[in-house]
């Protein structure tokens, strides 16, 4: 399968998870915009991490949990793609 399609599918899954945690429509989520500006607080971040770990069957540890990785939907997608080779399938 085309790597770009995988990346797009992964991005869509990440956005859906974030939208669920933030209780907003996925269409309203802006991938490159700060999640803090879109309503993410520290409690939501904990729920988000839990949802990501469950959905992708991974365990985020150490430096992967640094705030910089959770600034936007795009940064989360990059974290998953770079460290776990998670695909959108």
N, C-alpha and C positions, 0 to 999 in steps of 0.2 A: 504494500500500500504506500502511497505517496506520503513522504514525511511531512509535507505541509498540511495534508488532510489530518494526519495524526495530531499535529500541533494544534490545529483548529478545533479538533474534537476534544483534546485535553483542555484547551482554553474554555470551551463551552461547558465542560463538566465542572471545572473550577469555578466559573462564574455562577453556575447553578447552585453549587454548594454555598458559596458566599451569599448569594441572594436568599437562600433558605435561612441561613443563620441570621441575616439582617432583616428578615421578614419583609422583603421587597421584591418587586417584579424583576426578573432577570434582565428584561429589556431596559430597565432604568439604571442598571449597573454599568458604570464606565470603567473599562478594563485598565486604562492607564491612570485613572484618577485615584488619589489617596483614599484608602479604605476608611481611614479616620474621618475624612470629610464626608464619607457616605454613610457614617453611623457606626463604624466599628469601634467598640470600646474594649477594655481589658477583659471583661467577662465574655463578650462575644468572641474575642480572639481565642480564648480557651475552648469554647464550643467549636470554633472554626478548625482549630488544630485537631480536635477529637474527630470531627466529621471527615477531614482530609485523610487522617490515618485510617479510619474505618473504610472509607470509599476506595482508597488505593492500596489497602493492606500493607501499610508501611509504618515505621516508627520514626518520628522526627526526634533527633537528639542533638545535644551540644550546639554548635554554631548554626545549625539549621533552624534553631528556634529564635535566632536573633530577630529583632523587630524589623530590620531592613528587608528581610525576606517576605514580610507581610504588609508591605506598604501599599500594594495594589494587586489586583487580580493578575496582572502581567508578571509581577515579581514572584508570585506564588507559582504560577505556571512554569516560569523559568527554574525555580527551585526544584520542582518535581521532575522536570525534564532533565535538568543537568545532573541531579544527584541520584535519581531513581530510574531514569529512562522510562518513566511512566508514559504510556500512550493513551490516546483517547478511546481505544477499543474497550 
